Amino acid sequence: MGKEISVLFVTTNLNYNGAKKYIVEVANELSNRGHKVGILYDSGPLGEKLNSEVIKYNTKLFGSGLTLKSRLKLILKAAFLARSQDYKIIHAESANSLVSHKLLSFISGVRVVETIHHVWSNPEERKSAAKKLNLRADKLIAISESVVRILAEFGLDKRKVSVIQNGIATKQYNSISKNLVQDLQRKLGIDKKDPVVVAVSRVNKGKNFEALVNWFPFVLSSFPTARFVIVGDNGSGDRTHVDKLIKQVKELELSRNIIFVGGKSDVRPYLGLGNVFTITGLARDLSVMEAMATGLPVVVSKLKYPSKLELVKDGETGLLFKWGDWQKWAEEINFLLSYPEIAKKYGGAGKSRVNALFSIERYVDDLEKVYKNVLKI
């Protein structure tokens, strides 16, 4: 940009989920460009992925960091750092608290930018969120046009929002160590001839992995040696839901075929195991980008509000199914496993699309423009 920007990212933790990956990769790319970048957080394994140039500030929060006491502690620490370390922008995540970001802006005296990562799950939550979002932060960033369209129906002021579609560090996924993949195959008891479906996702109730567990036998009826490798936890360290799923898999006598490996800082070797990638979530998640960047065809759910520029093109870079139509999900998995040449074609097209349109470099180009506009430089 020609002029250094100083930005402090503020979050609760850096556990395994898409919003936290977003923070880490954006912070790394900004620091690579010579900007002053700090990040305030409690703890979490993704902290290990931060560049040495990113300044880390740790503060001990309570529980998951969402209590009023934790929020106030985070606000005061962020405001102190902004003033004492001369940060000009505080970049925060969307949260349910109206007070936190308004108070943060008032105490710190700097500009606050906030990224909206999700659209909440029901009309009342969306209405409440849209109202709060209108009243806080100097600038809102939405990760897709559909986020804005959904929340605008409940009162979000679109004039305050810039849409910057997500991006990833694509170069990291261009090649995967064969030795690491082979080590994983041995560790997990997977033969190199076994068809492998991989999912990288938070594993919680909202993701509905129960449906995939229940429908995977449909895949096994055609591919008896197929494996379903699920990479992720619930993002907070609570294993209650994951352990319930593992128990369900054992009761179905599918432990050999459905493998839970937990959250991982580096998912590349696990993607290297796969023939097909899938998640229950929408077709623009960061994990979908990562899978496509490795050349995997994807099977993901359709979007209710597509954007002009979408990640997955049905029948070209992957296959889409309607959320809740789990039989269709299983049929699409079977199709790609049955026709490896088509799967390879989709995977190649997906890799090209991600590299061309969804890189972290492109994302941060747009983010720098937002920062510049907010700071009026």
C-alpha positions in Angstrom: 0.0 0.0 0.0 3.0 2.3 0.4 2.1 3.3 4.0 2.2 1.0 7.0 -1.1 0.1 8.7 -1.1 -0.9 12.4 -3.9 -3.3 13.2 -4.7 -5.3 16.3 -6.9 -8.4 15.9 -9.0 -9.3 19.0 -10.6 -12.6 19.5 -11.3 -15.1 22.4 -9.2 -18.1 21.3 -7.4 -19.6 18.3 -9.0 -23.0 18.4 -9.9 -25.1 15.3 -12.6 -23.4 13.3 -13.0 -21.3 10.1 -13.2 -17.9 11.8 -9.9 -18.5 13.7 -8.2 -19.7 10.5 -9.3 -16.5 8.8 -7.7 -14.4 11.6 -4.4 -16.3 11.4 -4.1 -16.2 7.6 -5.1 -12.5 7.3 -2.7 -11.5 10.1 0.1 -13.5 8.5 -0.4 -11.9 5.1 -0.6 -8.4 6.5 2.6 -8.9 8.4 4.3 -10.3 5.2 3.4 -7.0 3.5 5.2 -5.0 6.2 2.2 -3.9 8.3 2.4 -3.8 12.1 0.1 -6.6 13.2 -0.8 -7.8 16.7 -3.3 -10.3 17.9 -4.9 -10.5 21.4 -6.3 -13.8 22.4 -6.5 -16.3 25.2 -4.9 -19.5 23.8 -5.4 -22.1 21.2 -3.4 -24.4 18.9 -3.7 -22.2 15.8 -1.5 -19.7 17.5 1.4 -21.9 16.4 0.6 -21.0 12.8 1.2 -17.3 13.3 4.2 -15.7 11.6 7.0 -14.6 13.9 6.4 -11.0 12.8 2.9 -11.1 14.2 3.0 -9.7 17.8 1.1 -12.0 20.2 -0.6 -10.7 23.3 -2.1 -13.4 25.5 -4.8 -12.8 28.2 -6.4 -15.4 30.3 -10.2 -15.4 29.8 -12.9 -17.4 31.7 -14.5 -20.5 30.1 -14.9 -20.0 26.4 -14.3 -16.2 26.8 -18.0 -15.2 26.1 -18.9 -14.2 29.7 -19.4 -10.5 30.5 -16.3 -10.7 32.8 -14.2 -12.0 29.9 -15.6 -9.5 27.4 -14.8 -6.6 29.7 -11.3 -7.9 30.4 -10.7 -8.3 26.6 -12.0 -4.8 25.9 -9.8 -3.1 28.5 -6.7 -5.0 27.4 -7.4 -4.2 23.7 -8.0 -0.6 24.5 -4.8 -0.4 26.5 -2.7 -2.0 23.8 -4.3 0.2 21.1 -3.3 3.3 23.0 0.1 2.2 24.3 1.3 0.4 21.2 -0.2 2.9 18.7 -2.5 0.6 16.8 -4.8 2.5 14.5 -7.4 -0.2 13.8 -8.9 -2.9 16.0 -10.2 -5.8 13.9 -12.7 -7.9 15.8 -15.1 -10.8 15.1 -18.9 -10.6 15.0 -20.4 -11.3 18.4 -23.8 -11.1 20.1 -22.7 -8.2 22.4 -23.6 -4.7 21.3 -21.8 -3.2 24.2 -18.4 -4.8 23.6 -17.4 -3.1 20.3 -19.0 0.3 21.1 -17.2 0.3 24.4 -14.0 -0.8 22.8 -14.2 2.0 20.2 -14.9 4.6 22.9 -12.2 3.6 25.3 -9.5 2.9 22.7 -10.1 5.9 20.6 -9.2 4.0 17.4 -11.3 2.7 14.5 -13.0 -0.7 14.9 -13.5 -3.1 11.9 -15.6 -6.2 12.4 -16.0 -9.3 10.2 -19.4 -11.0 10.1 -18.6 -14.7 9.7 -22.1 -16.2 10.1 -25.8 -15.3 9.8 -27.1 -16.9 13.0 -29.7 -19.7 13.0 -33.2 -18.4 13.4 -35.2 -15.2 12.6 -35.1 -13.8 16.1 -31.4 -14.1 16.4 -30.9 -12.6 12.9 -33.2 -9.6 13.8 -31.3 -9.0 17.0 -27.9 -9.4 15.3 -28.8 -7.0 12.4 -30.0 -4.3 14.9 -26.8 -4.6 16.9 -24.5 -4.6 13.9 -26.0 -1.4 12.6 -24.9 0.4 15.9 -21.4 -0.8 16.3 -18.0 -0.7 14.5 -16.8 1.8 12.0 -16.9 -0.7 9.2 -18.4 -4.2 8.8 -17.0 -6.8 6.5 -19.1 -9.7 5.2 -17.5 -12.8 3.8 -20.1 -13.1 1.0 -23.0 -11.2 -0.6 -25.4 -13.8 0.7 -24.5 -12.9 4.3 -25.5 -9.3 3.6 -28.7 -10.3 1.8 -29.8 -12.6 4.6 -29.2 -10.0 7.4 -30.5 -7.1 5.3 -33.9 -8.9 5.3 -33.8 -8.3 9.1 -32.7 -4.7 9.0 -28.9 -4.7 8.4 -27.8 -1.4 6.9 -26.0 -2.5 3.7 -24.3 0.9 3.4 -22.0 0.0 6.3 -20.9 -3.3 4.9 -18.1 -4.2 2.5 -18.2 -7.7 0.9 -14.8 -9.4 0.7 -15.1 -13.1 -0.1 -12.8 -15.3 1.8 -9.4 -16.4 0.6 -6.7 -18.8 1.8 -3.0 -19.2 1.5 -3.3 -21.3 -1.7 0.4 -21.9 -2.2 0.5 -24.0 1.0 -1.8 -26.6 -0.6 -0.1 -26.9 -4.0 1.9 -29.9 -2.8 1.5 -32.4 0.0 4.2 -34.6 1.4 3.7 -38.2 0.2 5.6 -39.5 3.2 3.3 -37.8 5.6 0.3 -39.2 3.8 1.7 -42.7 3.8 2.5 -42.4 7.5 -1.2 -41.4 8.1 -2.4 -44.3 6.1 -0.4 -46.7 8.3 -1.5 -45.0 11.5 -5.1 -45.1 10.6 -5.1 -48.5 9.0 -6.0 -47.3 5.5 -4.9 -49.2 2.5 -3.8 -47.1 -0.5 -6.5 -48.7 -2.6 -9.3 -47.8 -0.1 -11.6 -45.0 -1.3 -11.4 -42.2 1.2 -13.9 -39.4 1.9 -12.5 -36.6 4.0 -14.3 -33.9 6.0 -12.6 -30.9 7.8 -15.1 -29.1 10.0 -16.1 -28.2 13.5 -18.0 -31.2 14.8 -21.0 -29.9 16.7 -24.7 -30.4 16.8 -25.4 -27.7 14.1 -23.1 -29.4 11.6 -25.3 -32.6 11.7 -22.6 -35.2 11.2 -25.1 -37.7 12.6 -26.8 -37.6 9.2 -23.5 -38.4 7.4 -22.8 -41.2 9.8 -26.2 -42.7 9.2 -26.0 -42.5 5.4 -22.4 -43.6 5.0 -23.5 -47.3 4.9 -25.2 -46.3 1.6 -21.7 -45.6 0.3 -20.3 -48.8 1.9 -22.9 -50.8 0.0 -21.1 -49.9 -3.2 -17.6 -49.4 -1.8 -17.2 -51.8 1.2 -13.6 -50.7 2.0 -14.4 -46.9 1.9 -13.3 -44.8 4.8 -14.7 -41.5 6.1 -12.1 -39.5 7.9 -13.5 -36.6 10.0 -11.0 -34.0 11.0 -12.1 -31.5 13.6 -13.6 -31.0 17.1 -16.3 -28.6 18.3 -13.9 -25.6 18.5 -14.0 -25.1 22.2 -12.4 -28.3 23.6 -15.7 -29.8 24.8 -15.8 -33.4 23.5 -19.4 -34.2 24.5 -20.9 -34.2 21.0 -17.8 -35.8 19.4 -17.8 -38.6 22.0 -21.6 -39.1 21.4 -20.9 -39.5 17.6 -18.0 -41.9 18.2 -20.4 -44.0 20.4 -23.0 -44.0 17.6 -20.3 -45.2 15.1 -19.3 -48.0 17.5 -23.0 -49.1 17.9 -23.3 -49.2 14.1 -20.1 -51.3 14.0 -18.5 -48.8 11.6 -15.4 -47.8 13.6 -13.2 -49.3 11.0 -14.8 -47.2 8.2 -15.6 -43.9 10.0 -12.6 -42.4 11.7 -12.5 -39.3 14.0 -9.1 -37.8 14.3 -9.9 -34.5 16.2 -8.8 -31.0 15.4 -5.5 -30.5 13.6 -3.4 -27.4 13.0 -2.2 -28.8 9.7 -4.9 -30.5 7.7 -2.9 -31.0 4.5 -1.8 -34.6 5.1 -5.4 -35.5 5.8 -6.6 -33.9 2.6 -3.9 -35.9 0.9 -5.6 -39.1 2.0 -8.8 -38.3 0.2 -10.5 -39.1 -3.1 -13.5 -36.8 -2.3 -14.0 -34.0 0.2 -17.3 -33.2 1.9 -18.9 -31.2 4.7 -22.5 -30.7 5.7 -22.0 -27.0 5.5 -22.2 -24.4 2.8 -20.2 -24.2 -0.4 -17.9 -21.4 0.6 -16.3 -22.5 3.8 -12.5 -22.1 4.2 -12.1 -25.9 4.5 -13.8 -26.3 1.1 -11.2 -23.8 -0.4 -8.4 -25.8 1.2 -9.7 -29.1 -0.2 -10.1 -27.6 -3.7 -6.6 -26.1 -3.5 -5.2 -29.6 -3.1 -7.2 -30.8 -6.2 -10.0 -32.7 -4.4 -13.5 -32.7 -5.9 -16.1 -31.6 -3.3 -19.6 -32.5 -2.3 -21.2 -29.7 -0.3 -24.7 -28.2 0.3 -26.3 -25.6 -1.9 -26.5 -22.0 -0.9 -29.9 -20.4 -0.4 -28.6 -17.0 -1.5 -25.7 -17.5 -4.1 -23.3 -14.6 -4.7 -22.1 -13.4 -8.1 -18.8 -15.1 -7.5 -19.3 -18.6 -6.0 -16.6 -21.1 -5.0 -18.2 -24.3 -6.1 -19.7 -24.6 -9.5 -22.1 -27.6 -9.6 -21.0 -30.2 -12.2 -17.7 -28.3 -12.8 -15.7 -28.1 -9.7 -17.8 -30.3 -7.5 -21.3 -31.4 -6.8 -24.0 -29.7 -4.7 -26.9 -31.2 -2.8 -29.8 -29.6 -0.9 -29.3 -29.4 2.8 -31.2 -32.3 4.4 -31.3 -34.5 1.3 -28.7 -36.8 2.8 -29.5 -39.6 0.3 -28.5 -37.3 -2.5 -25.3 -36.5 -0.6 -24.5 -40.3 -0.5 -25.4 -40.7 -4.2 -23.0 -37.8 -5.1 -20.2 -39.4 -3.1 -20.8 -42.7 -4.9 -20.8 -41.0 -8.2 -17.4 -39.4 -7.8 -15.9 -42.7 -6.4 -17.4 -44.6 -9.3 -16.0 -42.2 -11.9 -12.5 -41.2 -10.9 -11.7 -39.5 -14.2 -14.7 -37.1 -13.7 -13.6 -36.6 -10.1 -10.1 -35.8 -11.2 -11.5 -33.3 -13.8 -13.6 -31.6 -11.1 -10.6 -31.5 -8.7 -8.4 -29.9 -11.3 -11.0 -27.3 -12.2 -11.5 -26.5 -8.5 -7.8 -26.0 -7.9 -7.6 -23.6 -10.8 -10.6 -21.7 -9.6 -9.3 -21.3 -6.0 -5.9 -20.2 -7.1 -7.3 -17.6 -9.5 -10.1 -16.2 -7.4 -9.8 -17.1 -3.8 -6.3 -16.5 -2.7 -5.4 -14.8 0.6 -3.4 -12.2 -1.5 -6.5 -11.2 -3.3 -8.5 -11.0 0.0 -5.9 -8.8 1.7 -5.7 -6.5 -1.4 -9.3 -5.7 -0.8 -8.9 -5.6 3.0 -6.2 -3.0 2.7 -8.5 -0.8 0.7 -11.1 -1.0 3.5 -8.5 -0.1 6.1 -7.3 2.8 4.0 -10.8 4.1 3.6 -11.6 3.8 7.4 -8.3 5.6 8.2 -8.9 8.1 5.4 -5.3 7.7 4.1 
